[in-house]
Amino acid sequence: MSEIFDIAIIGSGIAGAGLAAMLGDKANILLLEAESAPGYHATGRSAAFWSETYGGPAVQPLTSATGPKLKAGGFLSPRGIAHVADKDGLEALKQLQDNFADTSVVLTPLDRKDIEATGGRLKEGWDLGLKEGSCEDIDVGALHAHFLSIAQKSGTHLKTYNRVTGLKRLDGYWQIKTTRDEFKAKRVVNAAGAWASEVAALAGALPIVITPYRRTMIQLQVSPTPPAEMPLIMDALTRFYFKPEDGNRIWLTPHDEHAQAPADVAPEEIDIALAIDRFSKAADWKIEKVERCWAGLRSFSPDRAPVYGADPLAEGFFWCAGQGGFGIQTSVAGSMLAACLLLGEELPDWMAEVDPTRYRPNRFR
């Protein structure tokens, strides 16, 4: 424990890796990971798309600011979203349009003919929708690896198999105990994802409840083969979404949310059955085979907006948590916001629409 780090980041998923990359060589950084490799949990199980509406208006400024940076880096490819509604979802569809009426997000009305043209094979009764043409797929693996590469080239020390078990502030430094070692740092960043509340409790920080919710994903073989250019089909009532994937495959989710303790989660049979039932009632695809299923945890703060900033109770403790299911699509702006707050720097011009105050931890005090 001889070396004293400027900043210890707990968690090396997209939040921790992105922050380490943005900090670069401006600080001596320790990146602690509980698992055998970075990105094992939520980051490695993402549905992998960038959508300005996903996460709602509070998240949209971070998403919109991140998009051009991901595009310039070659991490995006065209997809689009068709937000669709049956008779029960018409009010939700209108609410979606109203939510983004005063933003830069462009939503274009769709009629039955337009919906048929998407190639989504939606049945009669799914007759109205909104097109979100700006949506793109994200190469999550490449993006995460890019952040880690920048961080490590800048001197970041990545330590895997180091789950944090103790945090103690002593003589102006954090004493950090893990399952393997002990470390010392001037400041600690809580980028622990589903484990963020547990880490905060170890530090005696503000008890913000970051709740992990399980989300199920299914890969189906279907016929006929979905058009490669088919947009992501999103139910306005958030009962499902699906998109094409590699030839005759579709990725499907029932858009489920099950609060649970942080863990290495697996899908439940009932949620798999629910997804297939909803899909079959809405869309006219023949399911040839359920190829694989997986689940991940999406972690939310009480108001479902991310938490970035210094803790009001624990000196030298910093939040970078609560990114929900939108941590990857907001990763560049979110990481830059966290880095600027940590370093006491102004936000760059490309983040002019981002208001840091809406994400501060003390909103929950």
Phi, psi and chi 1 to 4 in degrees:
 res  aa     phi    psi   chi1   chi2   chi3   chi4
   1 MET       -   29.9 -160.2  173.1   66.3      -
   2 SER   -74.8  -38.3   56.9      -      -      -
   3 GLU   -77.3  134.9 -176.2  173.6    7.8      -
   4 ILE  -105.9  119.0  -60.3  175.9      -      -
   5 PHE   -87.3  149.3  -66.1   93.0      -      -
   6 ASP   -69.0  -45.2  -65.1  -39.8      -      -
   7 ILE  -139.0  129.8  -60.8  169.7      -      -
   8 ALA  -108.8  119.9      -      -      -      -
   9 ILE  -100.9  122.5  -58.6  172.3      -      -
  10 ILE   -95.3  109.3  -58.7  172.5      -      -
  11 GLY   113.1  126.6      -      -      -      -
  12 SER  -119.1   27.0   66.0      -      -      -
  13 GLY   -70.4 -161.1      -      -      -      -
  14 ILE   -61.8  -33.9 -157.7   73.6      -      -
  15 ALA   -68.6  -51.5      -      -      -      -
  16 GLY   -68.0  -42.2      -      -      -      -
  17 ALA   -66.3  -42.6      -      -      -      -
  18 GLY   -62.7  -43.0      -      -      -      -
  19 LEU   -63.7  -44.4  175.3   55.9      -      -
  20 ALA   -59.5  -39.5      -      -      -      -
  21 ALA   -65.7  -41.7      -      -      -      -
  22 MET   -70.1  -33.3  -65.8  -58.2  171.0      -
  23 LEU   -70.6  -33.6  -70.8  169.2      -      -
  24 GLY    55.3 -132.8      -      -      -      -
  25 ASP   -95.3   17.9   58.5    5.8      -      -
  26 LYS   -79.4   -8.6  -66.2 -179.0  179.4 -179.8
  27 ALA  -153.2  155.3      -      -      -      -
  28 ASN   -86.1  110.1 -177.0   22.2      -      -
  29 ILE  -113.5  136.9  -58.9  167.4      -      -
  30 LEU  -110.4  127.1  171.8   65.9      -      -
  31 LEU  -114.5  110.5 -173.5   57.3      -      -
  32 LEU  -100.3  131.3  -67.8  171.1      -      -
  33 GLU  -129.1  129.6  171.5   55.7   50.0      -
  34 ALA   -73.6  -30.0      -      -      -      -
  35 GLU   -92.3 -175.9  -54.7  -64.8  -12.3      -
  36 SER   -75.3  -19.8   59.5      -      -      -
  37 ALA  -153.0  152.8      -      -      -      -
  38 PRO   -64.8  149.2  -20.8   32.4      -      -
  39 GLY    77.2   21.5      -      -      -      -
  40 TYR   -69.8  -33.5  177.9   79.0      -      -
  41 HIS   -94.8 -113.0  -68.3  -73.9      -      -
  42 ALA   -58.8  -41.7      -      -      -      -
  43 THR   -61.4  -40.8  -62.3      -      -      -
  44 GLY   -81.0    1.7      -      -      -      -
  45 ARG  -126.6   22.5  -51.1  179.5 -165.6 -162.3
  46 SER   -74.4  151.2  167.5      -      -      -
  47 ALA   -78.1   -9.4      -      -      -      -
  48 ALA    66.0   56.2      -      -      -      -
  49 PHE  -141.2  156.3   62.2   87.3      -      -
  50 TRP  -111.5  114.5  177.3   88.1      -      -
  51 SER  -135.1  126.7  161.5      -      -      -
  52 GLU   -70.2  -19.2  -67.9 -179.8  -77.4      -
  53 THR   -91.4  -19.5   61.6      -      -      -
  54 TYR   -70.0  124.1 -155.7   65.4      -      -
  55 GLY    99.9  -13.4      -      -      -      -
  56 GLY    88.3  178.9      -      -      -      -
  57 PRO   -60.7  -29.8  -25.6   35.5      -      -
  58 ALA   -68.7  -28.6      -      -      -      -
  59 VAL   -91.9  -26.4  175.2      -      -      -
  60 GLN   -53.1  -41.9  176.6  -95.8  -41.7      -
  61 PRO   -60.1  -37.5  -26.1   36.9      -      -
  62 LEU   -68.8  -39.9  -66.9  168.8      -      -
  63 THR   -65.1  -48.2  -56.6      -      -      -
  64 SER   -63.9  -36.3  -63.5      -      -      -
  65 ALA   -70.7  -31.9      -      -      -      -
  66 THR   -74.6  -35.7  -66.9      -      -      -
  67 GLY   -49.3  -54.7      -      -      -      -
  68 PRO   -60.9  -31.5  -25.1   35.2      -      -
  69 LYS   -70.2  -41.0  -59.6  -61.6 -178.9 -178.5
  70 LEU   -65.5  -39.1  -65.2  179.7      -      -
  71 LYS   -63.0  -46.7 -168.1   73.0  170.6  179.3
  72 ALA   -63.1  -30.9      -      -      -      -
  73 GLY   -82.2   -4.6      -      -      -      -
  74 GLY    80.3   21.0      -      -      -      -
  75 PHE   -95.4   -2.7  -59.5  110.4      -      -
  76 LEU  -115.7  151.3  -62.7 -177.4      -      -
  77 SER  -142.8  146.7   54.8      -      -      -
  78 PRO   -58.6  139.8  -23.7   34.3      -      -
  79 ARG  -141.4  -62.7  173.9   58.2   55.8 -159.3
  80 GLY    82.7  155.7      -      -      -      -
  81 ILE  -127.3  138.2  -67.5  179.8      -      -
  82 ALA  -108.7  104.4      -      -      -      -
  83 HIS   -79.2  119.0  -61.4  -87.0      -      -
  84 VAL  -121.0  156.4  -63.2      -      -      -
  85 ALA  -141.3  139.5      -      -      -      -
  86 ASP   -91.1 -169.5   59.2    4.8      -      -
  87 LYS   -62.0  -30.2   60.4 -179.0  176.6   59.0
  88 ASP   -75.7  -19.2  -63.8  -33.8      -      -
  89 GLY  -102.5    5.9      -      -      -      -
  90 LEU   -63.6  -39.2  -64.2  178.0      -      -
  91 GLU   -67.9  -38.8 -176.4   57.8   37.0      -
  92 ALA   -64.3  -36.8      -      -      -      -
  93 LEU   -64.5  -42.7 -164.8   68.2      -      -
  94 LYS   -64.6  -40.3 -179.1  179.8 -177.8  -58.7
  95 GLN   -63.3  -39.3 -174.2   63.4   57.6      -
  96 LEU   -59.8  -45.7  175.5   66.3      -      -
  97 GLN   -64.4  -41.1 -168.6  164.3   32.0      -
  98 ASP   -65.7  -37.8  -69.6  -14.4      -      -
  99 ASN   -60.1  -30.8  -74.4  -15.5      -      -
 100 PHE  -113.7   15.7  -67.1   92.6      -      -
 101 ALA   -63.4  -32.6      -      -      -      -
 102 ASP  -102.2   22.4  -63.0  -35.3      -      -
 103 THR  -117.2 -179.8   71.6      -      -      -
 104 SER   -82.7   -3.5   59.8      -      -      -
 105 VAL   -71.7  130.1 -179.7      -      -      -
 106 VAL  -100.6  118.9  177.7      -      -      -
 107 LEU  -121.4  121.4  -64.0  171.6      -      -
 108 THR  -110.0  130.5  -52.8      -      -      -
 109 PRO   -60.3  143.2  -24.5   34.9      -      -
 110 LEU  -119.9  138.7  -60.4  173.0      -      -
 111 ASP  -106.1 -174.7   58.9   18.6      -      -
 112 ARG   -59.5  -40.6  177.3   63.1 -163.7  178.6
 113 LYS   -63.2  -41.5 -176.2  177.9  178.8 -178.8
 114 ASP   -64.1  -40.7  -62.5  -36.5      -      -
 115 ILE   -66.3  -39.7  -69.9  171.5      -      -
 116 GLU   -62.4  -35.3  -71.4  176.6   -9.3      -
 117 ALA   -70.9  -14.9      -      -      -      -
 118 THR   -69.5  -23.2   65.5      -      -      -
 119 GLY    84.7    8.2      -      -      -      -
 120 GLY   -78.1   -7.7      -      -      -      -
 121 ARG    55.4   41.3  -59.5 -179.0   64.2   86.8
 122 LEU   -75.9  141.9  -70.6  170.0      -      -
 123 LYS   -76.1  167.3  -65.7  178.7  177.8  178.4
 124 GLU   -55.6  140.3  -68.2  -73.5  -20.0      -
 125 GLY   107.6  -20.8      -      -      -      -
 126 TRP   -97.9   80.6  -64.7   84.4      -      -
 127 ASP  -111.8   -9.0  -59.3  -31.4      -      -
 128 LEU  -132.2  153.2  -67.3  175.9      -      -
 129 GLY  -166.4 -175.7      -      -      -      -
 130 LEU  -134.3  133.7  -68.5  168.7      -      -
 131 LYS   -93.0  126.5  176.6 -176.5  176.5 -178.7
 132 GLU  -112.0   86.6 -176.0 -177.4  -20.3      -
 133 GLY   -69.4  -19.0      -      -      -      -
 134 SER   -77.7  -13.4   61.6      -      -      -
 135 CYS   -58.7  139.9  173.0      -      -      -
 136 GLU  -137.1  154.8  -52.1 -125.1   11.0      -
 137 ASP   -76.9  149.5  -75.0  -20.9      -      -
 138 ILE  -115.8  135.1  -53.9  174.5      -      -
 139 ASP   -83.6   87.7 -172.0  -22.6      -      -
 140 VAL   -64.2  -44.1  177.4      -      -      -
 141 GLY   -59.3  -44.5      -      -      -      -
 142 ALA   -66.2  -40.1      -      -      -      -
 143 LEU   -64.7  -46.9  175.9   61.2      -      -
 144 HIS   -62.6  -43.7 -171.6 -137.4      -      -
 145 ALA   -62.9  -36.1      -      -      -      -
 146 HIS   -62.3  -47.0  173.7   70.5      -      -
 147 PHE   -60.9  -46.1  -76.4  148.3      -      -
 148 LEU   -63.1  -39.3  -71.6  169.9      -      -
 149 SER   -63.3  -45.3  176.1      -      -      -
 150 ILE   -60.7  -45.3  -67.9  173.7      -      -
 151 ALA   -60.7  -47.7      -      -      -      -
 152 GLN   -70.4  -34.2  -68.6 -175.4  -69.8      -
 153 LYS   -67.0  -25.2  -73.8  176.5 -178.4  176.9
 154 SER   -86.7   -0.6  -60.6      -      -      -
 155 GLY   103.6    5.3      -      -      -      -
 156 THR   -61.3  137.3  -67.5      -      -      -
 157 HIS   -98.6  107.1  -58.0  -98.3      -      -
 158 LEU   -91.6  126.1  172.3   62.9      -      -
 159 LYS  -124.6  108.6  -57.0  -72.1 -174.3 -179.1
 160 THR   -87.8  171.7   55.6      -      -      -
 161 TYR    57.3   29.3  -68.8  111.0      -      -
 162 ASN  -123.6   78.7  -86.9  -91.2      -      -
 163 ARG   -76.5  129.6 -178.0  176.9  -60.9  -81.1
 164 VAL   -74.5  127.1  173.4      -      -      -
 165 THR  -117.5  -11.0   58.2      -      -      -
 166 GLY  -157.0  141.0      -      -      -      -
 167 LEU  -136.4  126.2  -72.0  168.4      -      -
 168 LYS  -141.8  129.3 -175.3  177.6 -179.0 -179.8
 169 ARG   -89.0  122.0 -172.9   77.3  174.3  174.0
 170 LEU  -145.7  124.6 -175.5   64.8      -      -
 171 ASP    54.1   38.8  -62.7  -31.0      -      -
 172 GLY    83.8    7.3      -      -      -      -
 173 TYR  -131.7  157.8  -61.1   97.9      -      -
 174 TRP   -93.2  125.6  -77.6  101.9      -      -
 175 GLN   -91.9  119.0  -46.6  -71.4  -26.3      -
 176 ILE  -114.0  118.6  -53.1  165.2      -      -
 177 LYS  -105.6  133.4 -174.2  176.1 -178.7  179.7
 178 THR  -123.0  178.6   76.1      -      -      -
 179 THR   -67.3  -11.5   47.1      -      -      -
 180 ARG  -122.8  -26.1  -82.2 -160.4  166.5 -174.4
 181 ASP  -157.2 -175.8 -148.6  -24.3      -      -
 182 GLU  -131.8  142.6  -67.1 -173.7    6.8      -
 183 PHE  -135.8  167.8  -57.0   93.9      -      -
 184 LYS  -136.7  133.3 -164.5  172.2 -175.5  179.3
 185 ALA  -147.6  152.1      -      -      -      -
 186 LYS   -70.8  -39.2  -63.5  174.7 -175.8  176.8
 187 ARG  -136.3  153.0  -72.6 -176.0  -74.2  179.3
 188 VAL  -122.1  135.7  164.4      -      -      -
 189 VAL  -111.0  127.7  176.3      -      -      -
 190 ASN   -90.9   92.0 -176.4    4.1      -      -
 191 ALA  -116.8   40.0      -      -      -      -
 192 ALA   -88.1    8.7      -      -      -      -
 193 GLY    58.9 -123.2      -      -      -      -
 194 ALA   -62.3  -20.6      -      -      -      -
 195 TRP   -96.5   11.2  -75.0  -97.6      -      -
 196 ALA   -61.4  -40.4      -      -      -      -
 197 SER   -66.4  -37.1  -72.7      -      -      -
 198 GLU   -65.5  -41.4  -67.8 -175.1    6.0      -
 199 VAL   -64.6  -42.9  168.1      -      -      -
 200 ALA   -61.1  -39.1      -      -      -      -
 201 ALA   -64.8  -37.9      -      -      -      -
 202 LEU   -61.2  -32.5  -69.5  174.3      -      -
 203 ALA   -90.5   -6.7      -      -      -      -
 204 GLY    69.9   28.7      -      -      -      -
 205 ALA   -83.7  176.6      -      -      -      -
 206 LEU   -54.5  130.1 -169.5   68.4      -      -
 207 PRO   -80.5   65.7   29.1  -34.8      -      -
 208 ILE   -73.4  127.8  -58.6  172.0      -      -
 209 VAL   -84.4  106.5  178.4      -      -      -
 210 ILE   -98.8  107.6  -56.2  -65.4      -      -
 211 THR   -96.8  122.1  -55.3      -      -      -
 212 PRO   -80.3  135.4   -7.5   24.5      -      -
 213 TYR  -122.4  131.8  -67.4   90.7      -      -
 214 ARG   -76.8  135.7 -171.0  178.7   71.9 -110.8
 215 ARG  -126.5  132.3  165.5   64.9   50.4   86.2
 216 THR   -98.5  137.6  -55.6      -      -      -
 217 MET  -127.0  144.0  -66.3  -65.4  -60.0      -
 218 ILE  -132.8  137.3  -54.8  168.0      -      -
 219 GLN  -106.5  119.3 -179.1  171.2  -64.4      -
 220 LEU  -110.3  144.9  -57.3  173.3      -      -
 221 GLN   -93.5  128.0  -79.4 -171.5   13.8      -
 222 VAL  -131.2  164.3  -60.8      -      -      -
 223 SER  -136.3  147.8   61.4      -      -      -
 224 PRO   -67.8  173.5   27.7  -35.4      -      -
 225 THR   -65.2  127.5  -62.1      -      -      -
 226 PRO   -63.6  142.7  -17.6   29.9      -      -
 227 PRO   -60.4  135.3  -17.6   28.8      -      -
 228 ALA   -60.1  -30.1      -      -      -      -
 229 GLU   -89.4    5.1   68.6  -82.2    6.9      -
 230 MET   -59.9  134.2 -173.1 -179.9   90.8      -
 231 PRO   -72.8  165.8   28.4  -35.6      -      -
 232 LEU   -65.8  131.6 -174.7  149.6      -      -
 233 ILE  -101.7  114.7  -53.5  -65.3      -      -
 234 MET  -116.9  120.7  176.8   83.4   72.7      -
 235 ASP   -69.4  129.1  171.9   33.9      -      -
 236 ALA   -60.8  -27.0      -      -      -      -
 237 LEU   -90.4   10.9  -83.7  177.3      -      -
 238 THR    53.6   41.2   65.5      -      -      -
 239 ARG   -91.1  -16.8  -68.2  168.3  -67.2 -170.5
 240 PHE  -170.2  160.4   63.6   82.0      -      -
 241 TYR  -147.6  156.4   66.2   74.2      -      -
 242 PHE  -149.6  156.6   62.1   88.8      -      -
 243 LYS  -150.7  157.0   69.2  171.5 -173.6  173.7
 244 PRO   -72.3  151.4   27.8  -34.8      -      -
 245 GLU  -152.6  111.4  179.6   70.9   18.7      -
 246 ASP    52.9   86.6  -68.1  -21.5      -      -
 247 GLY    72.8 -118.3      -      -      -      -
 248 ASN   -95.8   27.1   66.1  -22.2      -      -
 249 ARG  -106.3  153.0  -64.1  175.6  177.1   85.5
 250 ILE  -132.2  138.2  -86.1  178.1      -      -
 251 TRP   -95.5  128.6  -83.6   11.4      -      -
 252 LEU  -132.4  141.6  165.4   70.0      -      -
 253 THR  -137.5  144.9  176.0      -      -      -
 254 PRO   -81.1    7.7   31.3  -35.6      -      -
 255 HIS    57.9   36.5 -138.4  -88.4      -      -
 256 ASP   -76.7  154.0   50.5  -30.1      -      -
 257 GLU  -137.8  111.5  -73.6 -168.7   -5.6      -
 258 HIS  -123.2  110.4  -56.0  -76.8      -      -
 259 ALA   -64.2  135.9      -      -      -      -
 260 GLN  -159.8  166.3   69.5  164.9   78.0      -
 261 ALA   -67.3  148.5      -      -      -      -
 262 PRO   -61.7  135.3   20.1  -31.3      -      -
 263 ALA  -169.1  174.5      -      -      -      -
 264 ASP   -82.4   95.3 -175.8    3.3      -      -
 265 VAL   -85.9  157.2  -65.9      -      -      -
 266 ALA  -132.2  154.5      -      -      -      -
 267 PRO   -69.7  149.6   24.9  -32.8      -      -
 268 GLU   -95.4  144.8  -60.0  -77.1  -13.1      -
 269 GLU   -57.8  -36.6  -70.6  -64.9  -29.3      -
 270 ILE   -66.2  -34.2 -170.1  170.0      -      -
 271 ASP   -75.1  -34.1  -64.2  -43.0      -      -
 272 ILE   -62.6  -45.7  -63.0  169.5      -      -
 273 ALA   -64.5  -39.9      -      -      -      -
 274 LEU   -63.0  -43.1  178.4   65.2      -      -
 275 ALA   -60.6  -47.3      -      -      -      -
 276 ILE   -66.0  -38.1  -68.1  172.5      -      -
 277 ASP   -63.0  -47.6  179.6   64.9      -      -
 278 ARG   -63.3  -42.3  -69.8  176.9  176.4  177.6
 279 PHE   -62.3  -45.0  178.1   70.9      -      -
 280 SER   -68.6  -32.1  -61.3      -      -      -
 281 LYS   -74.3  -27.5  -73.0  177.7  178.0  175.8
 282 ALA   -97.3  -31.2      -      -      -      -
 283 ALA  -128.8  149.1      -      -      -      -
 284 ASP  -100.8   65.8 -172.7   22.3      -      -
 285 TRP  -113.5  144.7  -62.7   92.5      -      -
 286 LYS   -89.4  120.7 -178.7 -178.6  178.8 -177.3
 287 ILE   -83.9  113.2  -61.7  173.9      -      -
 288 GLU   -83.2  -35.0  -57.3  -74.6   -2.1      -
 289 LYS  -166.4  141.2 -177.3 -179.7  179.7 -178.3
 290 VAL   -90.3  105.9  177.5      -      -      -
 291 GLU   -77.1  -46.9  -80.9 -163.4  -36.4      -
 292 ARG  -160.8  160.1   65.4 -173.2 -177.1  104.0
 293 CYS  -138.5  148.1  -51.8      -      -      -
 294 TRP  -151.8  169.9   67.9   97.6      -      -
 295 ALA  -141.4  153.9      -      -      -      -
 296 GLY  -141.3  166.7      -      -      -      -
 297 LEU  -105.8  129.5  -66.8  177.7      -      -
 298 ARG  -110.6  121.0  -56.4  157.5   72.0 -109.2
 299 SER  -108.1  124.7  -57.2      -      -      -
 300 PHE  -120.6  145.8  -68.8   93.9      -      -
 301 SER   -78.0  172.5   72.6      -      -      -
 302 PRO   -59.0  -31.3  -29.9   37.7      -      -
 303 ASP  -101.8    8.4   63.6    4.9      -      -
 304 ARG    66.2   16.5  -60.9 -178.8   78.6   86.5
 305 ALA  -105.8  151.5      -      -      -      -
 306 PRO   -66.6  164.5   21.8  -31.5      -      -
 307 VAL  -120.1  115.1 -173.4      -      -      -
 308 TYR  -130.3  126.9  -64.2  108.7      -      -
 309 GLY   141.4  173.9      -      -      -      -
 310 ALA   -72.1  139.5      -      -      -      -
 311 ASP   -71.2  138.4 -172.0   85.8      -      -
 312 PRO   -78.4  -10.8   26.9  -33.5      -      -
 313 LEU  -109.9  -41.1  -59.8 -178.3      -      -
 314 ALA  -101.6  112.4      -      -      -      -
 315 GLU   -62.2  134.2 -178.4 -176.9   -4.0      -
 316 GLY    75.3   12.7      -      -      -      -
 317 PHE  -109.8  131.0 -172.8   85.9      -      -
 318 PHE  -128.9  137.5 -169.6   92.9      -      -
 319 TRP   -95.8  136.3  -71.0   82.2      -      -
 320 CYS  -146.4   69.5 -175.2      -      -      -
 321 ALA  -144.6  176.0      -      -      -      -
 322 GLY    73.2   32.5      -      -      -      -
 323 GLN   -79.6    1.2  -74.8   89.7    1.4      -
 324 GLY    54.5 -136.7      -      -      -      -
 325 GLY   -97.6   15.4      -      -      -      -
 326 PHE  -122.9   16.2   39.1   79.6      -      -
 327 GLY   -64.5  -32.9      -      -      -      -
 328 ILE   -77.7  -42.1  -64.3  164.3      -      -
 329 GLN   -71.8  -15.3   69.2  174.5   36.6      -
 330 THR  -109.4    9.8   61.4      -      -      -
 331 SER   -61.4  -40.3   57.2      -      -      -
 332 VAL   -69.6  -49.8  179.6      -      -      -
 333 ALA   -68.5  -41.3      -      -      -      -
 334 GLY   -62.4  -42.3      -      -      -      -
 335 SER   -67.7  -40.4  -62.7      -      -      -
 336 MET   -66.0  -40.1  178.6   60.0   74.2      -
 337 LEU   -59.3  -48.6  170.9   58.7      -      -
 338 ALA   -61.9  -42.6      -      -      -      -
 339 ALA   -63.9  -43.3      -      -      -      -
 340 CYS   -65.3  -39.5  -72.1      -      -      -
 341 LEU   -65.6  -40.2  -68.4  173.0      -      -
 342 LEU   -66.0  -39.5  -89.1  167.1      -      -
 343 LEU   -90.7   -6.4  -61.7  173.1      -      -
 344 GLY    70.9   32.3      -      -      -      -
 345 GLU  -105.5  158.8  -63.0  179.6   -8.4      -
 346 GLU   -74.2  150.3  -64.8  -66.8  -37.4      -
 347 LEU   -69.1  145.6  -66.0 -177.4      -      -
 348 PRO   -67.3  162.8   23.2  -32.3      -      -
 349 ASP   -60.0  -32.3  -68.5  -18.1      -      -
 350 TRP   -70.0   -6.4   56.7  -89.4      -      -
 351 MET  -110.4   28.0  -69.8 -178.5   62.5      -
 352 ALA   -60.3  -28.5      -      -      -      -
 353 GLU   -86.7   -2.4  -60.4  -58.5  -45.8      -
 354 VAL   -92.7  125.3  175.3      -      -      -
 355 ASP  -103.0  106.2  176.4   10.4      -      -
 356 PRO   -60.8  -27.1  -20.7   32.0      -      -
 357 THR   -65.8  -25.9   62.6      -      -      -
 358 ARG   -73.6  -10.6   74.7 -168.6  -54.2  175.7
 359 TYR  -112.1    4.7  -51.4  115.6      -      -
 360 ARG   -68.7  143.6  -70.3 -171.1  -59.6 -165.7
 361 PRO   -62.4  -31.9  -19.6   29.1      -      -
 362 ASN   -70.9   -2.1   62.8    5.8      -      -
 363 ARG   -67.7  -16.7   71.5 -173.5 -169.7  -91.9
 364 PHE  -100.7    4.4  -60.8  114.4      -      -
 365 ARG   -71.8      - -168.2  168.7 -173.6  176.6
